[in-house]
Amino acid sequence: MDKLQHSVYTLLFFCLAFAGLYFAAEFLIPVALAAVFSMLFIRLCNWLESKGLSRGVASLLSVVLFLGVIAVIIFLLSWQLSGLTENMDAMKQRLVNMFRDLQQWLQQQAGITKHQQNEMVKQQSEGAGGGAGAMLASFAGGVMGIMVNTILVIVYMFLFLLYRSHIKKFILKLVPRDEKGTADEVVHTAGKVAQKYLSGLAAMIVMLWIMYGIGFSLAGVESAIFFAVLCGILEVIPFIGNITGTSVTLLAVVAQGGDTKMIIAVLVTYAMVQFIQTYILEPLVVGEQVNINPLFTILVIVLGEMVWGVAGMILAIPLLGIVKIICDHIPELQPYGFLIGPEKPHIKRTSVIDKLKTVFK
């Protein structure tokens, strides 16, 4: 009875925790993003400090490097986007032609005349016109919120890196003296897992940029680098990002007047890149650092989107990996760590060659 009661209390705690995460999302999302990103630069900070730099300078240089990487990505996107805007008039004309073809098809198949279609579109636009001002205000508020959150993430990152030892000592003070060794191991392992996962993910995204860029260029896609960078960045959102990026590329190819061969080439590029990513890059570069089974990987991504939106989808896997490490080191929570983890955790990890052999079999 005591064990059942303890399980009920644990589940109730998780429910209350998720409710708190949902209602405090506006405050917690920048903090969580900064905490996870700062884990990525702990090793760099330690290396800079070993070279004689102070912790403040090392933390500042790490944040500057983070901003530099983001600036390079934005520069690549804007550079390619400027080339895309040069062909905007031609793309606009092709979209108009596509819309006329669609009107013709609807008239032939559904019996809706072009005049009726235009009236329906006019009614919809008039209905949406009343809320145009509110929509514009909402958009401006959203942009302002993103800018404020970006500044907060940068400030939080610097402070997390600067006071990481102080925060670690605080965590160790919360546990009894005889459990400080276990708590220190949990903190170290959790930071290491998030660090390896994020650094491996960053390396994999760079490789995806190269593969998508080569594939889209060979397919003849205009502004191929722009769409390659876009598809690679969207990979940070598991399962959904790659489909979204490829769908946007296909729509752009159609708007650019691409023929069937170009569309097939883009799909072949997507299929080949996904095969290489799934069976070579992820095991070799990212690895099974988070040690979570596929069921809970999907569940936590869906739950993260419900609680924190896109930020929740990005943070879901590394945060669940940290939760699993905590569960594995606390006897009362070990059943939950077992449930989250793989079915056969003690089996040696399959090599890339063995996985390829399994696929071909």
Rosetta blueprint (number, residue, H / E / L):
1 M L
2 D H
3 K H
4 L H
5 Q H
6 H H
7 S H
8 V H
9 Y H
10 T H
11 L H
12 L H
13 F H
14 F H
15 C H
16 L H
17 A H
18 F H
19 A H
20 G H
21 L H
22 Y H
23 F H
24 A L
25 A H
26 E H
27 F H
28 L H
29 I H
30 P H
31 V H
32 A H
33 L H
34 A H
35 A H
36 V H
37 F H
38 S H
39 M H
40 L H
41 F L
42 I H
43 R H
44 L H
45 C H
46 N H
47 W H
48 L H
49 E H
50 S H
51 K L
52 G L
53 L L
54 S L
55 R H
56 G H
57 V H
58 A H
59 S H
60 L H
61 L H
62 S H
63 V H
64 V H
65 L H
66 F H
67 L H
68 G H
69 V H
70 I H
71 A H
72 V H
73 I H
74 I H
75 F H
76 L H
77 L H
78 S H
79 W H
80 Q H
81 L H
82 S H
83 G H
84 L H
85 T H
86 E H
87 N L
88 M H
89 D H
90 A H
91 M H
92 K H
93 Q H
94 R H
95 L H
96 V H
97 N H
98 M H
99 F H
100 R H
101 D H
102 L H
103 Q H
104 Q H
105 W H
106 L H
107 Q H
108 Q H
109 Q H
110 A L
111 G L
112 I L
113 T L
114 K H
115 H H
116 Q H
117 Q H
118 N H
119 E H
120 M H
121 V H
122 K H
123 Q H
124 Q H
125 S H
126 E H
127 G H
128 A H
129 G H
130 G L
131 G L
132 A H
133 G H
134 A H
135 M H
136 L H
137 A H
138 S H
139 F H
140 A H
141 G H
142 G H
143 V H
144 M H
145 G H
146 I H
147 M H
148 V H
149 N H
150 T H
151 I H
152 L H
153 V H
154 I H
155 V H
156 Y H
157 M H
158 F H
159 L H
160 F H
161 L H
162 L H
163 Y L
164 R H
165 S H
166 H H
167 I H
168 K H
169 K H
170 F H
171 I H
172 L H
173 K H
174 L L
175 V L
176 P L
177 R H
178 D H
179 E H
180 K H
181 G H
182 T H
183 A H
184 D H
185 E H
186 V H
187 V H
188 H H
189 T H
190 A H
191 G H
192 K H
193 V H
194 A H
195 Q H
196 K H
197 Y H
198 L H
199 S H
200 G H
201 L H
202 A H
203 A H
204 M H
205 I H
206 V H
207 M H
208 L H
209 W H
210 I H
211 M H
212 Y H
213 G H
214 I H
215 G H
216 F H
217 S H
218 L H
219 A H
220 G L
221 V L
222 E L
223 S L
224 A H
225 I H
226 F H
227 F H
228 A H
229 V H
230 L H
231 C H
232 G H
233 I H
234 L H
235 E H
236 V H
237 I L
238 P L
239 F L
240 I L
241 G H
242 N H
243 I H
244 T H
245 G H
246 T H
247 S H
248 V H
249 T H
250 L H
251 L H
252 A H
253 V H
254 V H
255 A H
256 Q L
257 G L
258 G L
259 D L
260 T H
261 K H
262 M H
263 I H
264 I H
265 A H
266 V H
267 L H
268 V H
269 T H
270 Y H
271 A H
272 M H
273 V H
274 Q H
275 F H
276 I H
277 Q H
278 T H
279 Y H
280 I H
281 L H
282 E H
283 P H
284 L H
285 V H
286 V H
287 G L
288 E L
289 Q L
290 V L
291 N L
292 I L
293 N L
294 P H
295 L H
296 F H
297 T H
298 I H
299 L H
300 V H
301 I H
302 V H
303 L H
304 G H
305 E H
306 M H
307 V H
308 W H
309 G L
310 V H
311 A H
312 G H
313 M H
314 I H
315 L H
316 A H
317 I H
318 P H
319 L H
320 L H
321 G H
322 I H
323 V H
324 K H
325 I H
326 I H
327 C H
328 D H
329 H H
330 I L
331 P H
332 E H
333 L H
334 Q H
335 P H
336 Y H
337 G H
338 F H
339 L H
340 I H
341 G L
342 P L
343 E L
344 K L
345 P L
346 H L
347 I L
348 K L
349 R L
350 T L
351 S L
352 V H
353 I H
354 D H
355 K H
356 L H
357 K H
358 T H
359 V H
360 F H
361 K L
